[in-house]
Amino acid sequence: KAGVTQTPRYLIKTRGQQVTLSCSPISGHRSVSWYQQTPGQGLQFLFEYFSETQRNKGNFPGRFSGRQFSNSRSEMNVSTLELGDSALYLCASSWTGENYGYTFGSGTRLTVV
Amino acid sequence: QQQVKQSPQSLIVQKGGISIINCAYENTAFDYFPWYQQFPGKGPALLIAIRPDVSEKKEGRFTISFNKSAKQFSLHIMDSQPGDSATYFCAASRYSSASKIIFGSGTRLSIRP
């Protein structure tokens, strides 16, 4: 079966712009989580959506937001981009949010210049 | 208190040897400890996980040892193979909010043929 699909794979944006990343979970998975991966901070939890509702949230500023659609697809938006937002953004999905069931996508590499 | 400390940062092991990666945590509320494997260009993949009610879990060549009193856990890779070369992350979470995974900083493992 298809895995977690993230689009686009690579993105270059200018400081101050906004960006939207997309994640299509594995069919039937209702929980989608987003993580930021950087060399300096490692993997950090952004937020989780379950049945179109944000269920958990990490410690990121309000410039980072997300949403989930009725088909479980999720989008993440970052407004007013800063150079420090350059990172690999990973999406993970599972049936209901249990840790053991999480499958990660290959990520979107965002570069802010 | 939310941190998971991982060591070493990098590790080189000869083919056939034992690779050992160590992690420590502070938050006693954590009750789920997974290990993830990440290859370049890919997202992390769940390798093996343990709950604190057992001291050891083995799956093939991979073993987690868990010391609840010391708040430490480790990954042992027996008979290490070149295909095991990857970055390994220990992690912790509360099963009740399993999506919020706290990751260690990662260990880059290289297996020399």
Backbone of each chain as ProteinMPNN parsed JSONL, in Angstrom:
{"seq_chain_A": "KAGVTQTPRYLIKTRGQQVTLSCSPISGHRSVSWYQQTPGQGLQFLFEYFSETQRNKGNFPGRFSGRQFSNSRSEMNVSTLELGDSALYLCASSWTGENYGYTFGSGTRLTVV", "coords_chain_A": {"N_chain_A": [[0.838, -1.183, 0.0], [0.322, 2.371, -0.432], [2.646, 4.717, 0.953], [3.2, 7.388, 3.337], [2.736, 10.437, 1.816], [4.463, 13.29, 0.929], [4.343, 16.586, -0.259], [5.635, 19.643, -1.662], [8.79, 17.95, -2.489], [11.074, 19.46, -2.313], [11.719, 22.906, -1.608], [12.189, 26.327, -2.127], [12.181, 29.38, -0.571], [11.705, 32.904, -0.002], [12.779, 35.01, 2.634], [10.265, 36.249, 4.778], [8.17, 35.521, 3.168], [5.307, 33.267, 2.807], [4.52, 29.767, 3.292], [3.108, 26.668, 2.213], [2.799, 23.351, 3.081], [2.164, 19.979, 2.118], [0.552, 16.938, 3.134], [-0.237, 13.624, 2.582], [-1.777, 11.113, 4.216], [-1.345, 7.572, 5.025], [-3.776, 5.457, 3.623], [-6.771, 5.369, 5.428], [-5.61, 6.048, 7.814], [-6.049, 8.257, 10.519], [-4.785, 10.024, 12.16], [-2.495, 12.638, 11.987], [0.729, 13.847, 12.265], [3.138, 16.476, 12.597], [6.583, 17.226, 12.197], [9.603, 19.047, 12.766], [12.831, 18.952, 11.441], [16.106, 19.719, 12.108], [19.673, 20.286, 11.829], [20.709, 21.455, 14.148], [18.691, 21.53, 16.19], [17.535, 19.078, 16.018], [14.924, 16.606, 15.86], [11.769, 17.922, 16.198], [8.578, 18.142, 17.655], [5.753, 19.452, 16.105], [2.822, 19.703, 15.733], [-0.27, 17.789, 16.114], [-2.927, 16.385, 14.304], [-6.188, 15.099, 14.459], [-8.95, 13.593, 13.154], [-9.697, 16.046, 11.947], [-9.227, 17.902, 13.931], [-7.04, 19.795, 15.992], [-5.035, 18.06, 18.15], [-2.759, 17.82, 19.73], [-0.016, 19.953, 20.563], [3.145, 21.396, 19.861], [5.993, 23.356, 20.971], [6.086, 25.774, 19.272], [6.152, 28.951, 17.533], [3.236, 31.029, 16.76], [3.32, 31.408, 14.037], [3.503, 29.059, 12.794], [1.217, 26.846, 11.586], [-1.536, 24.574, 11.088], [-3.752, 22.302, 9.379], [-6.388, 19.9, 8.97], [-8.075, 17.925, 6.641], [-11.306, 16.537, 5.713], [-10.741, 14.137, 4.476], [-8.541, 13.265, 5.76], [-6.132, 14.224, 4.807], [-3.458, 16.537, 5.292], [-2.333, 19.869, 5.835], [0.412, 22.069, 6.334], [1.244, 25.287, 7.378], [3.49, 27.98, 7.157], [3.985, 31.202, 8.111], [5.382, 34.439, 7.319], [8.222, 33.837, 6.831], [11.339, 32.905, 8.292], [14.959, 32.869, 8.293], [15.809, 30.844, 9.961], [13.833, 28.962, 9.751], [14.452, 27.173, 7.879], [14.565, 23.841, 7.111], [13.99, 20.264, 7.379], [10.811, 19.162, 6.947], [8.717, 16.923, 8.402], [6.095, 14.588, 8.075], [3.896, 12.439, 9.789], [1.831, 9.555, 10.013], [-0.885, 7.743, 11.572], [-3.237, 5.17, 12.615], [-4.869, 5.903, 14.89], [-3.269, 7.42, 16.468], [-1.59, 6.094, 18.161], [1.688, 5.469, 19.268], [3.214, 3.29, 18.253], [2.224, 2.881, 15.8], [3.06, 4.792, 14.006], [3.958, 6.105, 10.852], [6.398, 7.631, 8.97], [6.676, 10.174, 6.45], [8.825, 11.053, 3.64], [9.487, 13.66, 3.816], [9.595, 17.296, 3.413], [11.933, 19.402, 2.12], [12.695, 22.495, 3.142], [14.053, 25.52, 2.217], [15.01, 28.646, 3.256], [15.784, 31.733, 1.977]], "CA_chain_A": [[0.0, 0.0, 0.0], [1.091, 3.597, -0.529], [3.067, 5.259, 2.233], [2.859, 8.783, 3.575], [3.243, 11.237, 0.703], [4.611, 14.71, 1.228], [4.663, 17.409, -1.412], [6.669, 19.16, -2.586], [9.965, 17.395, -1.817], [12.014, 20.56, -2.091], [11.093, 24.21, -1.73], [13.032, 27.468, -1.769], [11.355, 30.561, -0.359], [12.403, 34.098, 0.444], [12.421, 35.491, 3.979], [9.07, 37.083, 4.799], [7.073, 34.873, 2.439], [4.658, 32.176, 3.514], [4.625, 28.514, 2.57], [2.17, 25.622, 2.599], [3.284, 22.006, 2.791], [1.052, 19.049, 2.086], [0.809, 15.572, 3.572], [-1.313, 12.656, 2.376], [-1.454, 9.969, 5.078], [-1.694, 6.243, 4.553], [-5.217, 5.31, 3.556], [-7.376, 4.861, 6.656], [-5.007, 6.702, 8.982], [-6.78, 9.462, 10.879], [-3.922, 10.938, 12.915], [-1.346, 13.169, 11.236], [1.606, 14.699, 13.072], [4.185, 17.185, 11.863], [7.833, 17.421, 12.909], [10.656, 19.822, 12.117], [14.147, 18.366, 11.68], [17.247, 20.571, 11.771], [20.917, 19.762, 12.416], [20.966, 22.015, 15.47], [17.64, 21.212, 17.158], [17.062, 17.7, 15.867], [13.519, 16.4, 15.516], [10.893, 18.557, 17.162], [7.154, 17.987, 17.389], [5.026, 20.693, 15.81], [1.424, 19.49, 16.142], [-0.965, 16.592, 15.66], [-4.34, 16.515, 13.972], [-6.956, 13.855, 14.473], [-10.327, 13.875, 12.745], [-9.804, 17.473, 11.595], [-9.043, 18.743, 15.114], [-5.688, 19.757, 16.553], [-5.125, 17.327, 19.413], [-1.556, 18.111, 20.498], [0.735, 21.056, 19.99], [4.48, 21.578, 20.39], [6.365, 24.705, 21.389], [6.478, 26.601, 18.127], [5.376, 30.197, 17.479], [1.984, 30.984, 16.034], [3.538, 31.456, 12.578], [3.353, 27.674, 12.326], [-0.156, 26.399, 11.773], [-1.875, 23.444, 10.244], [-5.149, 21.898, 9.343], [-6.628, 18.571, 8.421], [-9.314, 17.883, 5.876], [-12.16, 15.386, 6.036], [-10.126, 12.903, 3.942], [-7.344, 13.119, 6.602], [-4.968, 14.963, 4.284], [-3.127, 17.658, 6.171], [-1.442, 20.919, 5.349], [1.086, 22.875, 7.332], [1.528, 26.615, 6.847], [4.405, 28.822, 7.917], [3.899, 32.568, 7.61], [6.512, 35.338, 7.599], [9.354, 32.925, 6.948], [12.63, 33.371, 8.783], [16.051, 31.993, 7.85], [15.852, 29.699, 10.877], [12.781, 27.99, 9.433], [15.019, 26.206, 6.934], [14.546, 22.546, 7.797], [13.226, 19.171, 6.777], [9.531, 19.048, 7.637], [8.263, 15.54, 8.289], [4.733, 14.268, 8.433], [3.739, 11.04, 10.172], [0.42, 9.231, 10.203], [-1.233, 6.468, 12.191], [-4.686, 4.942, 12.69], [-5.528, 6.723, 15.905], [-2.3, 8.216, 17.202], [-0.687, 5.294, 18.989], [3.063, 5.652, 18.84], [3.787, 2.187, 17.49], [1.673, 2.822, 14.453], [3.424, 5.938, 13.204], [4.767, 5.981, 9.651], [6.833, 8.942, 8.506], [6.955, 10.426, 5.048], [10.225, 11.39, 3.368], [9.712, 15.039, 4.197], [9.756, 18.429, 2.5], [13.115, 20.186, 2.472], [12.423, 23.92, 2.947], [15.197, 26.415, 2.34], [14.616, 30.053, 3.263], [16.953, 32.559, 1.601]], "C_chain_A": [[0.882, 1.247, 0.0], [1.441, 4.086, 0.861], [2.565, 6.669, 2.418], [3.516, 9.628, 2.48], [3.295, 12.706, 1.084], [5.004, 15.454, -0.048], [4.76, 18.876, -1.015], [7.834, 18.546, -1.818], [10.97, 18.488, -1.454], [11.319, 21.889, -2.372], [12.097, 25.274, -1.324], [12.139, 28.695, -1.702], [12.226, 31.703, 0.15], [11.901, 34.5, 1.825], [11.218, 36.429, 3.895], [7.882, 36.478, 4.061], [6.379, 33.854, 3.332], [4.712, 30.925, 2.654], [3.585, 27.52, 3.104], [2.722, 24.278, 2.147], [2.115, 21.041, 2.905], [1.478, 17.638, 2.491], [-0.425, 14.71, 3.315], [-0.979, 11.412, 3.189], [-1.765, 8.644, 4.389], [-3.208, 6.098, 4.615], [-5.771, 4.688, 4.836], [-6.782, 5.476, 7.919], [-5.703, 8.024, 9.246], [-5.948, 10.482, 11.652], [-2.747, 11.348, 12.044], [-0.565, 14.098, 12.155], [2.67, 15.316, 12.195], [5.391, 17.392, 12.778], [8.767, 18.283, 12.064], [11.997, 19.168, 12.449], [15.233, 19.309, 11.194], [18.498, 19.983, 12.393], [21.123, 20.244, 13.85], [19.971, 21.578, 16.535], [17.116, 19.792, 17.054], [15.611, 17.654, 15.426], [12.631, 16.994, 16.597], [9.44, 18.486, 16.709], [6.497, 19.34, 17.183], [3.587, 20.6, 16.298], [0.886, 18.199, 15.558], [-2.421, 16.929, 15.378], [-4.982, 15.141, 13.938], [-8.403, 14.212, 14.173], [-10.584, 15.376, 12.636], [-9.623, 18.421, 12.771], [-7.599, 18.651, 15.587], [-5.768, 19.133, 17.945], [-3.916, 17.585, 20.321], [-0.765, 19.192, 19.792], [2.101, 21.134, 20.653], [4.742, 23.033, 20.727], [6.92, 25.538, 20.239], [5.62, 27.855, 18.108], [4.143, 30.055, 16.598], [2.118, 31.089, 14.526], [3.377, 30.054, 11.951], [1.911, 27.232, 12.609], [-0.437, 25.228, 10.848], [-3.368, 23.25, 10.189], [-5.243, 20.504, 8.746], [-7.995, 18.573, 7.766], [-10.088, 16.594, 6.2], [-11.603, 14.072, 5.49], [-8.798, 12.593, 4.647], [-6.092, 13.769, 6.033], [-4.725, 16.183, 5.145], [-2.225, 18.65, 5.451], [-0.816, 21.633, 6.543], [1.465, 24.206, 6.683], [2.525, 27.337, 7.766], [4.34, 30.215, 7.301], [5.154, 33.356, 8.007], [7.792, 34.535, 7.846], [10.611, 33.631, 7.436], [13.705, 32.391, 8.317], [16.106, 30.719, 8.687], [14.765, 28.664, 10.642], [13.262, 26.969, 8.411], [15.183, 24.873, 7.653], [13.918, 21.5, 6.9], [11.949, 19.04, 7.597], [8.944, 17.674, 7.333], [6.829, 15.412, 8.768], [4.676, 12.786, 8.783], [2.26, 10.751, 10.377], [0.255, 7.897, 10.916], [-2.749, 6.354, 12.253], [-5.341, 5.911, 13.664], [-4.556, 7.572, 16.708], [-1.409, 7.412, 18.12], [0.71, 5.334, 18.403], [3.542, 4.555, 17.912], [3.311, 2.167, 16.055], [2.148, 3.926, 13.536], [4.324, 5.591, 12.033], [5.109, 7.38, 9.164], [6.93, 8.985, 6.995], [8.423, 10.784, 4.883], [10.526, 12.875, 3.583], [9.728, 16.042, 3.053], [10.95, 19.23, 2.986], [12.849, 21.648, 2.122], [13.707, 24.711, 3.168], [14.697, 27.844, 2.244], [15.861, 30.894, 2.995], [16.646, 34.048, 1.757]], "O_chain_A": [[2.05, 1.187, 0.385], [0.682, 3.915, 1.816], [1.626, 7.102, 1.75], [4.723, 9.531, 2.256], [2.296, 13.289, 1.506], [5.869, 15.017, -0.806], [4.039, 19.315, -0.119], [7.854, 18.62, -0.589], [11.625, 18.43, -0.414], [10.456, 21.989, -3.245], [12.774, 25.145, -0.304], [11.429, 29.012, -2.657], [13.326, 31.495, 0.661], [10.72, 34.34, 2.134], [11.168, 37.303, 3.03], [6.735, 36.862, 4.289], [6.801, 33.607, 4.462], [4.922, 30.999, 1.444], [3.235, 27.535, 4.284], [3.067, 24.093, 0.98], [1.191, 21.257, 3.689], [2.601, 17.207, 2.23], [-1.521, 15.028, 3.776], [-0.003, 10.724, 2.89], [-2.368, 8.607, 3.316], [-3.844, 6.568, 5.558], [-5.318, 3.631, 5.276], [-7.401, 5.423, 8.982], [-5.924, 8.817, 8.33], [-6.335, 11.642, 11.79], [-2.086, 10.505, 11.437], [-1.126, 15.02, 12.748], [3.059, 14.748, 11.175], [5.249, 17.692, 13.963], [8.73, 18.257, 10.834], [12.268, 18.865, 13.611], [15.28, 19.659, 10.014], [18.41, 19.255, 13.382], [21.658, 19.506, 14.678], [20.363, 21.287, 17.664], [16.341, 19.349, 17.901], [15.13, 18.537, 14.716], [12.724, 16.619, 17.766], [9.117, 18.734, 15.547], [6.666, 20.256, 17.987], [3.185, 21.349, 17.188], [1.471, 17.598, 14.657], [-3.059, 17.668, 16.128], [-4.404, 14.166, 13.46], [-9.004, 15.036, 14.861], [-11.565, 15.896, 13.168], [-9.843, 19.624, 12.63], [-7.003, 17.574, 15.587], [-6.489, 19.628, 18.812], [-4.045, 17.567, 21.545], [-0.834, 19.331, 18.57], [2.214, 20.961, 21.867], [3.818, 23.846, 20.765], [8.081, 25.947, 20.25], [4.493, 27.845, 18.602], [4.013, 29.118, 15.811], [1.143, 30.883, 13.803], [3.15, 29.909, 10.75], [1.462, 27.252, 13.755], [0.339, 24.936, 9.939], [-4.138, 23.938, 10.86], [-4.314, 20.006, 8.11], [-8.949, 19.156, 8.283], [-9.58, 15.695, 6.869], [-11.954, 13.002, 5.988], [-8.026, 11.755, 4.181], [-5.079, 13.853, 6.728], [-5.661, 16.791, 5.664], [-1.455, 18.284, 4.564], [-1.426, 21.778, 7.603], [1.955, 24.231, 5.554], [2.403, 27.299, 8.99], [4.607, 30.388, 6.112], [5.883, 32.97, 8.92], [8.359, 34.562, 8.938], [10.909, 34.766, 7.062], [13.414, 31.241, 7.988], [16.415, 29.644, 8.173], [14.774, 27.602, 11.266], [12.555, 26.007, 8.111], [15.857, 24.79, 8.68], [13.392, 21.795, 5.826], [12.006, 18.829, 8.808], [8.709, 17.313, 6.18], [6.414, 16.049, 9.737], [5.337, 11.969, 8.141], [1.519, 11.606, 10.861], [1.135, 7.037, 10.872], [-3.464, 7.319, 11.978], [-6.259, 6.647, 13.3], [-4.981, 8.368, 17.546], [-0.552, 7.98, 18.797], [0.891, 5.244, 17.188], [4.195, 4.829, 16.905], [3.913, 1.521, 15.197], [1.695, 4.008, 12.395], [5.318, 4.881, 12.185], [4.225, 8.213, 8.967], [7.222, 7.983, 6.342], [9.177, 10.817, 5.856], [11.683, 13.292, 3.536], [9.857, 15.678, 1.884], [10.978, 19.683, 4.13], [12.784, 22.004, 0.945], [14.362, 24.571, 4.201], [14.039, 28.216, 1.272], [16.863, 30.781, 3.7], [17.505, 34.887, 1.488]]}, "seq_chain_B": "QQQVKQSPQSLIVQKGGISIINCAYENTAFDYFPWYQQFPGKGPALLIAIRPDVSEKKEGRFTISFNKSAKQFSLHIMDSQPGDSATYFCAASRYSSASKIIFGSGTRLSIRP", "coords_chain_B": {"N_chain_B": [[13.367, 18.887, 31.499], [11.953, 17.598, 29.65], [13.74, 16.537, 27.916], [15.578, 14.082, 26.007], [18.503, 12.489, 26.291], [21.116, 11.54, 24.187], [23.758, 9.348, 23.298], [26.636, 7.816, 21.677], [27.414, 10.698, 19.579], [28.346, 10.012, 17.099], [29.328, 6.901, 15.602], [31.541, 4.321, 14.839], [31.741, 1.085, 13.671], [33.076, -2.147, 13.238], [32.232, -4.495, 10.675], [30.149, -7.11, 11.689], [30.522, -6.65, 14.34], [29.376, -5.346, 17.582], [27.039, -2.808, 17.94], [26.418, -0.111, 20.061], [24.175, 2.104, 21.467], [23.324, 4.738, 23.605], [20.809, 6.104, 25.785], [19.233, 8.578, 27.873], [16.718, 9.713, 30.135], [14.621, 12.167, 31.768], [12.011, 12.71, 32.568], [9.722, 11.066, 34.418], [7.202, 10.444, 33.687], [7.164, 9.533, 31.156], [6.317, 6.73, 29.237], [6.784, 5.129, 27.111], [9.112, 3.965, 24.843], [10.578, 4.306, 21.975], [12.768, 3.338, 19.25], [14.166, 4.826, 16.404], [15.125, 4.528, 12.968], [16.944, 6.181, 10.507], [17.518, 6.733, 7.143], [19.542, 8.501, 4.714], [17.745, 11.07, 3.064], [15.296, 10.002, 3.66], [12.399, 9.586, 5.799], [12.258, 9.055, 9.402], [12.091, 5.664, 10.547], [10.24, 3.383, 12.452], [11.963, 1.199, 14.541], [12.207, -0.529, 16.801], [10.564, -0.913, 19.967], [9.918, -0.207, 23.471], [8.163, -0.774, 26.548], [8.099, 0.434, 29.943], [7.666, -1.68, 31.689], [9.114, -3.916, 31.169], [12.48, -5.212, 31.035], [14.042, -5.784, 28.912], [13.98, -6.099, 25.368], [13.882, -7.951, 22.43], [14.401, -8.072, 18.958], [15.145, -9.826, 16.358], [18.315, -8.937, 15.277], [18.381, -6.723, 16.836], [18.26, -5.214, 20.033], [16.684, -3.828, 22.84], [17.716, -2.529, 25.887], [16.509, -1.783, 29.082], [16.6, 0.338, 31.846], [14.859, 1.132, 34.43], [15.153, 2.329, 36.985], [17.501, 3.785, 36.759], [16.769, 5.42, 34.747], [17.493, 5.027, 32.067], [18.138, 3.801, 28.773], [19.079, 1.56, 26.159], [20.264, 0.756, 22.858], [21.185, -2.166, 21.27], [22.932, -3.448, 18.579], [23.445, -6.397, 17.176], [25.966, -8.344, 15.463], [26.618, -6.378, 13.448], [25.911, -4.885, 10.282], [26.895, -3.569, 7.037], [24.594, -2.473, 5.844], [23.246, -1.514, 8.011], [24.148, 0.969, 8.465], [23.285, 4.145, 9.27], [21.301, 6.848, 10.653], [20.422, 6.815, 14.007], [17.764, 7.255, 16.238], [16.837, 7.621, 19.56], [13.849, 7.759, 21.506], [11.093, 9.134, 23.389], [7.889, 9.022, 24.914], [4.645, 9.859, 26.24], [2.278, 7.428, 26.582], [-0.335, 8.133, 26.563], [-0.402, 10.487, 25.158], [0.64, 9.943, 22.609], [1.452, 10.946, 20.152], [3.158, 13.044, 20.558], [6.187, 12.867, 20.338], [9.288, 12.79, 21.892], [12.421, 13.259, 20.744], [15.766, 11.931, 20.847], [19.056, 13.294, 20.157], [20.252, 11.952, 18.092], [22.319, 9.405, 16.561], [24.929, 8.895, 14.418], [25.606, 6.123, 12.716], [28.167, 4.156, 11.4], [29.075, 1.342, 9.616], [31.877, -0.464, 9.088], [33.131, -2.329, 6.355]], "CA_chain_B": [[12.78, 17.613, 31.928], [11.407, 16.952, 28.478], [14.817, 16.092, 27.051], [16.115, 12.735, 25.951], [19.913, 12.671, 25.952], [21.586, 10.392, 23.425], [25.198, 9.294, 23.019], [27.473, 8.91, 21.191], [26.919, 11.447, 18.429], [28.685, 9.184, 15.945], [29.868, 5.618, 16.01], [32.059, 3.48, 13.757], [31.85, -0.296, 14.13], [33.458, -3.097, 12.199], [31.214, -5.474, 10.291], [30.102, -8.25, 12.588], [30.652, -6.196, 15.721], [28.167, -4.923, 18.301], [26.853, -1.356, 18.03], [25.666, 0.217, 21.283], [23.785, 3.509, 21.564], [22.731, 4.934, 24.919], [19.927, 7.247, 25.983], [18.779, 8.82, 29.238], [15.581, 10.622, 30.186], [14.361, 12.723, 33.104], [10.59, 12.742, 32.886], [9.246, 9.734, 34.788], [5.884, 10.23, 33.095], [7.327, 8.827, 29.887], [6.059, 5.307, 29.409], [6.941, 4.446, 25.831], [10.464, 4.304, 24.412], [10.875, 3.722, 20.663], [13.982, 3.675, 18.512], [13.917, 5.04, 14.985], [16.268, 4.437, 12.056], [16.728, 7.099, 9.387], [18.492, 6.735, 6.051], [19.562, 9.807, 4.03], [16.652, 11.321, 2.136], [14.079, 9.327, 4.093], [11.939, 9.901, 7.137], [12.566, 8.014, 10.396], [11.252, 4.465, 10.529], [10.248, 2.707, 13.747], [12.794, -0.001, 14.531], [11.841, -1.367, 17.935], [10.106, -0.054, 21.056], [9.769, -0.917, 24.733], [7.437, -0.149, 27.641], [8.955, 0.32, 31.132], [7.374, -2.84, 32.524], [10.068, -4.977, 30.841], [13.86, -4.721, 31.076], [14.723, -6.068, 27.652], [13.157, -6.554, 24.25], [14.749, -8.342, 21.333], [13.78, -8.353, 17.674], [16.232, -10.137, 15.43], [19.636, -8.496, 15.75], [18.199, -5.484, 17.603], [17.814, -5.411, 21.406], [16.616, -2.667, 23.728], [17.848, -2.779, 27.314], [15.857, -0.672, 29.776], [16.86, 0.407, 33.283], [13.893, 2.114, 34.898], [15.644, 3.062, 38.155], [18.523, 4.717, 36.285], [16.161, 6.21, 33.68], [18.364, 4.879, 30.909], [17.861, 2.695, 27.892], [20.096, 1.472, 25.124], [20.024, -0.104, 21.691], [22.309, -3.004, 20.864], [22.792, -4.078, 17.262], [24.384, -7.514, 17.11], [26.404, -8.711, 14.109], [26.339, -5.175, 12.647], [26.131, -5.029, 8.847], [26.974, -2.279, 6.331], [23.239, -1.976, 5.623], [22.757, -0.881, 9.244], [24.682, 2.337, 8.494], [22.142, 5.068, 9.258], [21.209, 7.634, 11.882], [19.481, 6.197, 14.938], [17.2, 8.167, 17.223], [15.993, 7.12, 20.626], [12.738, 8.674, 21.716], [10.228, 8.834, 24.524], [6.601, 9.72, 24.899], [3.611, 9.346, 27.127], [1.393, 6.655, 25.718], [-1.62, 8.824, 26.475], [-0.278, 11.515, 24.121], [1.721, 9.262, 21.898], [1.919, 11.655, 18.977], [4.166, 14.016, 20.947], [7.402, 12.096, 20.557], [10.49, 13.564, 22.197], [13.529, 12.532, 20.145], [17.157, 12.217, 21.167], [19.75, 14.09, 19.145], [20.66, 11.084, 16.987], [23.658, 8.82, 16.464], [25.251, 8.479, 13.054], [26.321, 4.846, 12.787], [28.823, 3.67, 10.178], [29.597, -0.004, 9.749], [32.982, -0.65, 8.143], [33.155, -3.693, 5.826]], "C_chain_B": [[12.186, 16.863, 30.741], [12.476, 16.337, 27.589], [15.065, 14.595, 27.135], [17.549, 12.885, 25.456], [20.471, 11.396, 25.344], [23.086, 10.489, 23.191], [25.558, 7.909, 22.464], [26.816, 9.622, 20.01], [27.188, 10.675, 17.146], [29.421, 7.945, 16.425], [30.33, 4.855, 14.77], [32.315, 2.095, 14.32], [32.263, -1.178, 12.954], [32.305, -4.047, 11.915], [31.303, -6.689, 11.197], [30.196, -7.887, 14.058], [29.317, -5.8, 16.335], [28.147, -3.39, 18.369], [25.99, -1.073, 19.25], [25.434, 1.725, 21.328], [22.997, 3.687, 22.86], [21.851, 6.18, 24.984], [19.511, 7.353, 27.444], [17.647, 9.835, 29.203], [15.384, 11.078, 31.614], [12.898, 12.555, 33.527], [10.056, 11.337, 33.166], [7.843, 9.452, 34.258], [5.983, 9.535, 31.742], [7.086, 7.333, 30.117], [6.122, 4.536, 28.093], [8.234, 4.926, 25.221], [10.775, 3.602, 23.09], [12.26, 4.118, 20.162], [13.613, 3.777, 17.038], [15.234, 4.982, 14.207], [15.977, 5.355, 10.876], [17.876, 7.004, 8.393], [18.434, 8.094, 5.349], [18.422, 9.931, 3.031], [15.332, 10.671, 2.509], [13.649, 9.835, 5.464], [12.333, 8.797, 8.107], [11.584, 6.857, 10.286], [11.368, 3.777, 11.886], [10.983, 1.387, 13.646], [12.323, -0.997, 15.585], [11.434, -0.439, 19.072], [9.902, -0.896, 22.314], [8.917, -0.1, 25.697], [8.237, -0.39, 28.907], [8.66, -0.877, 32.027], [8.256, -4.053, 32.183], [11.472, -4.385, 30.791], [14.604, -4.944, 29.77], [13.712, -6.511, 26.606], [14.068, -6.812, 23.067], [13.925, -8.61, 20.083], [14.897, -8.567, 16.66], [17.575, -9.744, 16.016], [19.557, -7.263, 16.655], [17.622, -5.782, 18.985], [17.785, -4.073, 22.123], [16.8, -3.18, 25.153], [17.33, -1.562, 28.053], [16.122, -0.765, 31.262], [15.994, 1.515, 33.862], [14.439, 2.954, 36.058], [16.69, 4.106, 37.754], [17.981, 5.656, 35.218], [17.058, 6.212, 32.442], [17.895, 3.706, 30.064], [18.852, 2.717, 26.734], [19.666, 0.53, 24.016], [21.311, -0.86, 21.388], [22.0, -3.603, 19.5], [23.878, -5.153, 17.171], [24.756, -7.794, 15.655], [26.133, -7.561, 13.126], [26.762, -5.362, 11.194], [26.214, -3.656, 8.176], [25.603, -1.665, 6.073], [22.622, -1.338, 6.852], [23.246, 0.561, 9.354], [23.53, 3.324, 8.273], [22.251, 5.943, 10.505], [20.11, 7.029, 12.747], [19.053, 7.224, 15.987], [16.489, 7.364, 18.304], [14.898, 8.157, 20.849], [11.944, 8.236, 22.934], [8.931, 9.587, 24.356], [5.73, 9.173, 26.017], [2.601, 8.637, 26.242], [0.053, 7.35, 25.532], [-1.581, 9.972, 25.483], [0.852, 11.099, 23.209], [2.236, 10.012, 20.679], [3.066, 12.594, 19.307], [5.434, 13.278, 21.346], [8.556, 13.042, 20.813], [11.682, 12.733, 21.713], [14.862, 12.9, 20.781], [17.815, 12.899, 19.985], [20.279, 13.263, 17.974], [22.091, 10.609, 17.08], [23.882, 8.37, 15.035], [26.143, 7.247, 13.139], [26.888, 4.482, 11.422], [29.408, 2.295, 10.453], [30.646, -0.215, 8.669], [33.038, -2.105, 7.691], [34.42, -4.457, 6.253]], "O_chain_B": [[11.945, 15.658, 30.808], [12.149, 15.678, 26.602], [14.812, 13.941, 28.147], [17.783, 13.35, 24.341], [20.324, 10.31, 25.905], [23.618, 11.566, 22.923], [24.864, 6.932, 22.749], [25.779, 9.185, 19.51], [26.374, 10.677, 16.223], [30.042, 7.93, 17.488], [29.605, 4.756, 13.781], [33.016, 1.941, 15.32], [31.838, -0.963, 11.819], [31.506, -4.361, 12.798], [32.383, -7.226, 11.442], [29.972, -8.731, 14.925], [28.268, -5.904, 15.7], [29.115, -2.763, 18.8], [24.958, -1.713, 19.452], [26.374, 2.516, 21.24], [22.114, 2.889, 23.174], [22.12, 7.18, 24.318], [19.444, 6.353, 28.159], [17.62, 10.715, 28.343], [15.899, 10.472, 32.553], [12.598, 12.292, 34.692], [9.951, 10.516, 32.255], [7.353, 8.328, 34.374], [4.991, 9.006, 31.241], [7.593, 6.752, 31.077], [5.584, 3.434, 27.977], [8.457, 6.129, 25.085], [11.186, 2.442, 23.082], [12.838, 5.111, 20.604], [12.871, 2.957, 16.498], [16.297, 5.335, 14.716], [14.885, 5.312, 10.309], [19.043, 7.171, 8.747], [17.402, 8.764, 5.38], [18.163, 9.015, 2.249], [14.355, 10.771, 1.766], [14.437, 10.438, 6.192], [12.705, 7.707, 7.674], [10.408, 7.044, 9.974], [12.471, 3.61, 12.408], [10.682, 0.557, 12.788], [12.072, -2.165, 15.284], [11.902, 0.697, 19.14], [9.736, -2.114, 22.248], [8.947, 1.13, 25.665], [9.004, -1.351, 28.951], [9.343, -1.07, 33.033], [8.156, -5.094, 32.831], [11.636, -3.192, 30.534], [15.667, -4.366, 29.545], [12.732, -7.194, 26.904], [14.924, -5.99, 22.739], [12.893, -9.279, 20.132], [15.508, -7.616, 16.172], [17.93, -10.165, 17.117], [20.577, -6.817, 17.181], [16.63, -6.501, 19.112], [18.726, -3.284, 22.034], [16.14, -4.128, 25.578], [17.666, -0.431, 27.701], [15.902, -1.808, 31.877], [16.349, 2.692, 33.795], [14.208, 4.162, 36.105], [16.754, 5.184, 38.345], [18.669, 6.598, 34.823], [17.339, 7.257, 31.856], [17.327, 2.742, 30.577], [19.392, 3.765, 26.38], [18.833, -0.357, 24.202], [22.383, -0.269, 21.265], [20.938, -4.191, 19.294], [25.069, -4.85, 17.098], [23.982, -7.524, 14.737], [25.492, -7.76, 12.095], [27.822, -5.918, 10.906], [25.662, -2.684, 8.691], [25.47, -0.441, 6.085], [21.582, -0.686, 6.753], [22.807, 1.297, 10.238], [22.892, 3.328, 7.22], [23.174, 5.795, 11.305], [19.005, 6.765, 12.273], [19.874, 7.955, 16.541], [15.639, 6.526, 18.003], [15.023, 9.304, 20.418], [12.102, 7.124, 23.439], [8.881, 10.65, 23.737], [6.046, 8.163, 26.646], [2.128, 9.203, 25.257], [-0.611, 7.194, 24.508], [-2.633, 10.398, 25.005], [1.861, 11.788, 23.058], [3.345, 9.744, 20.216], [3.87, 12.913, 18.431], [5.718, 13.09, 22.529], [8.782, 13.982, 20.052], [11.922, 11.635, 22.215], [15.065, 14.039, 21.204], [17.199, 13.063, 18.932], [20.709, 13.825, 16.967], [22.964, 11.303, 17.603], [23.121, 7.563, 14.501], [27.29, 7.324, 13.578], [26.177, 4.497, 10.417], [30.153, 2.11, 11.415], [30.343, -0.154, 7.478], [32.999, -3.017, 8.518], [34.592, -5.62, 5.889]]}, "name": "protein", "num_of_chains": 2, "seq": "KAGVTQTPRYLIKTRGQQVTLSCSPISGHRSVSWYQQTPGQGLQFLFEYFSETQRNKGNFPGRFSGRQFSNSRSEMNVSTLELGDSALYLCASSWTGENYGYTFGSGTRLTVVQQQVKQSPQSLIVQKGGISIINCAYENTAFDYFPWYQQFPGKGPALLIAIRPDVSEKKEGRFTISFNKSAKQFSLHIMDSQPGDSATYFCAASRYSSASKIIFGSGTRLSIRP"}
